[in-house]
Amino acid sequence: MSKPAKSQWNFGELFPTEQTRRVLSVSELTTQVKRLLEKQIGSVWVSGEITNFRLQGGSGHIYFTLKDAGAQLSCVLFRNEAVPHRELMQDGQKVLLQGEVTVYEARGQYQMLVRAVELQGVGALQLKFEQLKQKLAAEGLFATERKRALPRYPQCIGLVTSATGAAIRDVLHVIQRRHPGLEIILVPCRVQGDGAAREIAAAIRLLNEFQSAIDLILVTRGGGSLEDLWAFNEEAVARAIFESELPVVSAVGHEIDFTIADFVADLRAATPSVAAEIITEGMFASRGFVASVAEAMSFHARRGLEQARENFDTTAQRLAQVHPKRWLAEQAQRLDDLHDSLLRCARQGAREQRMTWQNLVARLRLVRPGQ
């Protein structure tokens, strides 16, 4: 009969031979396991993703689970541990933890007592973002009083973006629709990845060498993750925008995205399309004003012409009424009326006279019958 394989844990080695049959209580066993873990494992570094994050309201302690694809580990971060950036910890955060592995005897559960936390992935970038933001703000790079107004009627702008990205298509589409006469000088560059920040900063400085011909600079790219947009959070880009003699508009990502470049720029636009609308607003509004004025002038010209025609017709009628020819015609008509009236009166008088003579003759005949 073959001898059974030796297990990983040899309880005969754990406990002396004379104690192998000793019955341990749960507490005793848990205590011994705890001591063994603390002695054999000690302080370690462990990487993973935070889940089941919970801040205990009363005590201020933080409880969470650290997991990877194959296992999970309960963790505790006590309130009195001087761990920086604990406020950035949350579910889904990738972290690197340092601490001691032990057993929480009340539940017989092994766990890690966290002594140090280092953020990884997006969390590390977020921390870097906040640190640089605080540094530059302290230096005055975000100060409102240093921001310049954009020219109302720009004739030429410098464009810093990728020549093949969605941002340039959006910008060109809006400008073509609203201000087709606007000249654009494109300095193509990478907008993400290693070296992108240096290219963006160099493009801004290059456009400043032609500031006599350029009215402003638009720095832009489409949306993406924090890692995709990171070039616009680099100090080199922030310094280049701050040192620019030309006003700078920053339009990076979507409306909810904010970068260091947005804080330093003279104006931040929510999207590339919105930036193009802001830049062309003066000219677009002027075109609309001119069109409305032209329409108003045409309307008033038509109204004026109609009024003038009405006044002309009225005046012509009045002139026709007082024209000498009209007066002479009226006088001639009046003369004819008088002539006719005289004739009627004469005829009437003659008839009356005749009748009077006839009456007298008849009366004479009556008084002188033989005559």
For each residue, the residues with C-beta under 8 A, 3 or more apart:
1:
2:
3:
4:
5:
6: 10
7: 10
8:
9: 14
10: 6 7 13 14
11: 14 15 20
12: 15 17 20
13: 10
14: 9 10 11 32 36
15: 11 12 19 20 22
16: 19 20
17: 12 20
18:
19: 15 16 22
20: 11 12 15 16 17
21:
22: 15 19
23:
24: 28 29 32
25: 28 29
26: 29 30 108
27: 30 31 105
28: 24 25 31 32
29: 24 25 26 32 33
30: 26 27 33 34 103 105 108
31: 27 28 34 35 105
32: 14 24 28 29 35 36
33: 29 30 36 37 103 110
34: 30 31 37 38 102 103 105
35: 31 32 38 39
36: 14 32 33 39 40
37: 33 34 40 41 101 102 103 110
38: 34 35 41 42 100 101 102
39: 35 36 42
40: 36 37
41: 37 38 44 100 101
42: 38 39 100 101
43: 98 99 100 115
44: 41 98 99 100 101
45: 96 97 98
46: 66 73 96 97 98 99 112
47: 68 94 95 96 97 120
48: 66 67 68 72 73 94 95 97
49: 66 67 68 92 93 94 95
50: 53 64 65 66 89 90 91 92 93 94 95
51: 64 65 66 67 72 91 92
52: 63 64 65 91
53: 50 62 63 64 89 90 91
54: 62 63 64
55: 60 61 62
56: 59 60 61 62 63
57: 60
58:
59: 56 79
60: 55 56 57 79
61: 55 56 76 77 78 79
62: 53 54 55 56 76 77 78 79 86 89
63: 52 53 54 56 74 75 76 77
64: 50 51 52 53 54 75 77 89 91
65: 50 51 52 72 73 74 75
66: 46 48 49 50 51 72 73 75 95 97 112
67: 48 49 51 71 72 73
68: 47 48 49 71 72
69:
70:
71: 67 68
72: 48 51 65 66 67 68
73: 46 48 65 66 67 110 111 112
74: 63 65 104 109 110 111 112
75: 63 64 65 66 97 99 111 112 113 114
76: 61 62 63 104 111 112 113 114
77: 61 62 63 64 81 83 86 89 114 117
78: 61 62 81 113
79: 59 60 61 62
80:
81: 77 78 114 115
82:
83: 77 86 114 115 116 117
84: 117
85: 88 89 117 119 127
86: 62 77 83 89 117
87:
88: 85 93 119 123 126 127
89: 50 53 62 64 77 85 86 93 95 117 119 123
90: 50 53 93
91: 50 51 52 53 64
92: 49 50 51
93: 49 50 88 89 90 119 121 122 123
94: 47 48 49 50 119 120 121 122 123
95: 47 48 49 50 66 89 117 118 119 120 123
96: 45 46 47 117 118 119 120
97: 45 46 47 48 66 75 112 114 116 117 118
98: 43 44 45 46 114 115 116 117
99: 43 44 46 75 112 113 114 115 116
100: 38 41 42 43 44 112 113 115
101: 37 38 41 42 44 110 111 112
102: 34 37 38 110 111 112 113
103: 30 33 34 37 108 109 110 111
104: 74 76 107 108 109 110 111
105: 27 30 31 34 108
106:
107: 104
108: 26 30 103 104 105
109: 74 103 104
110: 33 37 73 74 101 102 103 104
111: 73 74 75 76 101 102 103 104
112: 46 66 73 74 75 76 97 99 100 101 102
113: 75 76 78 99 100 102
114: 75 76 77 81 83 97 98 99 117
115: 43 81 83 98 99 100
116: 83 97 98 99
117: 77 83 84 85 86 89 95 96 97 98 114
118: 95 96 97 124
119: 85 88 89 93 94 95 96 123 124 126 127
120: 47 94 95 96 123 124
121: 93 94 124 125
122: 93 94 125 126 225 226 227
123: 88 89 93 94 95 119 120 126 127
124: 118 119 120 121 127 128
125: 121 122 128 129 226 227 230 233
126: 88 119 122 123 129 130 226
127: 85 88 119 123 124 130 131
128: 124 125 131 132 233
129: 125 126 132 133 226 233 260
130: 126 127 133 134
131: 127 128 134 135
132: 128 129 135 136 233 235 238 260
133: 129 130 136 137 260 263
134: 130 131 137 138
135: 131 132 138 139
136: 132 133 139 141 142 235 238 260 263 264
137: 133 134 140 141 142 263
138: 134 135
139: 135 136
140: 137 143 146
141: 136 137 238 242 263 264
142: 136 137 263 264
143: 140 146 147
144: 147
145:
146: 140 143
147: 143 144 266 267
148: 247 266
149: 247 266
150: 154 216 247 249 266 267 278 279
151: 154 215 216 247 282
152: 282
153: 282 283 286
154: 150 151 157 182 215 216 279 282 283
155: 181 182 183 215
156: 182 183 184 185 213 214 215
157: 154 182 183 184 185 214 215 216 217 218 279
158: 184 185 187 207 210 214 216 217 218 246
159: 168 171 184 185 186 187 217 218 220
160: 187 189 200 203 204 207 217 218 219 220
161: 165 167 168 171 186 188 189 191 218 219 220 221 272
162: 165 167 168 188 189 190 191 221
163: 168 186 188
164: 168
165: 161 162 168 169 191 221 222
166: 169 170 222 272
167: 161 162 170 171 191 220 221 222 251 272
168: 159 161 162 163 164 165 171 172 186 220 272
169: 165 166 172 173
170: 166 167 173 174 222 271 272 273 276
171: 159 161 167 168 174 175 218 220 272 273 275 276
172: 168 169 175 176 184
173: 169 170 176 177 273 276
174: 170 171 177 178 273 276 277 280
175: 171 172 178 179 180 182 184 276 279 280
176: 172 173 180
177: 173 174 180
178: 174 175 276 277 280 283 284
179: 175 182 279 280 283 284
180: 175 176 177
181: 155 283
182: 154 155 156 157 175 179 279 280 283
183: 155 156 157
184: 156 157 158 159 172 175
185: 156 157 158 159 207 210 213 214
186: 159 161 163 168
187: 158 159 160 203 206 207
188: 161 162 163 203
189: 160 161 162 196 199 200 202 203
190: 162 193 195 196 199 200 231
191: 161 162 165 167 196 200 221 231 232
192: 196 221 224 227 228 229 230 231
193: 190 196 231
194:
195: 190 198 199
196: 189 190 191 192 193 199 200 231
197: 200 201 231 232 234 236 237
198: 195 201 202 236
199: 189 190 195 196 202 203
200: 160 189 190 191 196 197 203 204 219 231 232 236 237 240
201: 197 198 204 205 234 236 237 239 240
202: 189 198 199 205 206 240
203: 160 187 188 189 199 200 206 207
204: 160 200 201 207 208 217 219 237 240 241 244 248
205: 201 202 208 209 240 243 244
206: 187 202 203 209 210
207: 158 160 185 187 203 204 210 211 214 217 246
208: 204 205 211 217 244 245 246
209: 205 206
210: 158 185 206 207 213 214
211: 207 208 214 245 246
212:
213: 156 185 210
214: 156 157 158 185 207 210 211 217 246
215: 151 154 155 156 157 246 247
216: 150 151 154 157 158 246 247 248 249 279
217: 157 158 159 160 204 207 208 214 244 246 247 248 249
218: 157 158 159 160 161 171 248 249 251 275 276 279
219: 160 161 200 204 232 237 241 248 249 250 251 252 261 265
220: 159 160 161 167 168 171 249 250 251 252 272 275
221: 161 162 165 167 191 192 224 229 232 252 253 272
222: 165 166 167 170 253 272
223: 228 253 254 257
224: 192 221 227 228 229 253
225: 122 228 229
226: 122 125 126 129 229 230
227: 122 125 192 224 230
228: 192 223 224 225
229: 192 221 224 225 226 232 233 252 253 257 259
230: 125 192 226 227 233 234
231: 190 191 192 193 196 197 200 234 237
232: 191 197 200 219 221 229 237 250 252 259 260 261 262
233: 125 128 129 132 229 230 237 259 260 261
234: 197 201 230 231 237 238 260
235: 132 136 238 239 260
236: 197 198 200 201 239 240
237: 197 200 201 204 219 231 232 233 234 240 241 260 261
238: 132 136 141 234 235 241 242 260 261 263 264
239: 201 235 236 242 243
240: 200 201 202 204 205 236 237 243 244
241: 204 219 237 238 244 248 250 261 264 265
242: 141 238 239 264
243: 205 239 240
244: 204 205 208 217 240 241 247 248
245: 208 211
246: 158 207 208 211 214 215 216 217
247: 148 149 150 151 215 216 217 244 266 267
248: 204 216 217 218 219 241 244 264 265 266 267
249: 150 216 217 218 219 220 265 266 267 268 269 275 278 279
250: 219 220 232 241 259 261 262 264 265 267 268 269
251: 167 218 219 220 268 269 270 271 272 274 275
252: 219 220 221 229 232 257 259 261 262
253: 221 222 223 224 229 256 257 259 271
254: 223 257 270 271
255: 270 271
256: 253
257: 223 229 252 253 254
258: 262 263 268
259: 229 232 233 250 252 253 262 263
260: 129 132 133 136 232 233 234 235 237 238 263 264
261: 219 232 233 237 238 241 250 252 264 265
262: 232 250 252 258 259 265 268
263: 133 136 137 141 142 238 258 259 260 268
264: 136 141 142 238 241 242 248 250 260 261
265: 219 241 248 249 250 261 262 268
266: 147 148 149 150 247 248 249
267: 147 150 247 248 249 250 278
268: 249 250 251 258 262 263 265
269: 249 250 251 272 274 275 278
270: 251 254 255 274
271: 170 251 253 254 255 274 275
272: 161 166 167 168 170 171 220 221 222 251 269 275 276
273: 170 171 173 174 276 277
274: 251 269 270 271 277 278
275: 171 218 220 249 251 269 271 272 278 279
276: 170 171 173 174 175 178 218 272 273 279 280
277: 174 178 273 274 280 281 284
278: 150 249 267 269 274 275 281
279: 150 154 157 175 179 182 216 218 249 275 276
280: 174 175 178 179 182 276 277 283 284
281: 277 278 284 285
282: 151 152 153 154 285 286
283: 153 154 178 179 181 182 280 286 287
284: 178 179 277 280 281 287 288
285: 281 282 288 289
286: 153 282 283 289 290
287: 283 284 290 291
288: 284 285 291 292
289: 285 286 292 293
290: 286 287 293 294
291: 287 288 294 295
292: 288 289 295 296
293: 289 290 296 297
294: 290 291 297 298
295: 291 292 298 299
296: 292 293 299 300
297: 293 294 300 301
298: 294 295 301 302
299: 295 296 302 303
300: 296 297 303 304
301: 297 298 304 305
302: 298 299 305 306
303: 299 300 306 307
304: 300 301 307 308
305: 301 302 308 309
306: 302 303 309 310
307: 303 304 310 311
308: 304 305 311 312
309: 305 306 312 313
310: 306 307 313 314
311: 307 308 314 315
312: 308 309 315 316
313: 309 310 316 317
314: 310 311 317 318
315: 311 312 318 319
316: 312 313 319 320
317: 313 314 320 321
318: 314 315 321 322
319: 315 316 322 323
320: 316 317 323 326
321: 317 318 326
322: 318 319 326 327
323: 319 320 326 327
324: 327 328
325: 328 329
326: 320 321 322 323 329 330
327: 322 323 324 330 331
328: 324 325 331 332
329: 325 326 332 333
330: 326 327 333 334
331: 327 328 334 335
332: 328 329 335 336
333: 329 330 336 337
334: 330 331 337 338
335: 331 332 338 339
336: 332 333 339 340
337: 333 334 340 341
338: 334 335 341 342
339: 335 336 342 343
340: 336 337 343 344
341: 337 338 344 345
342: 338 339 345 346
343: 339 340 346 347
344: 340 341 347 348
345: 341 342 348 349
346: 342 343 349 350
347: 343 344 350 351
348: 344 345 351 352
349: 345 346 352 353
350: 346 347 353 354
351: 347 348 354 355
352: 348 349 355 356
353: 349 350 356 357
354: 350 351 357 358
355: 351 352 358 359
356: 352 353 359 360
357: 353 354 360 361
358: 354 355 361 362
359: 355 356 362 363
360: 356 357 363 364
361: 357 358 364 365
362: 358 359 365 366
363: 359 360 366 367
364: 360 361 367 368 371
365: 361 362 368 369 371
366: 362 363 369
367: 363 364
368: 364 365 371
369: 365 366
370:
371: 364 365 368
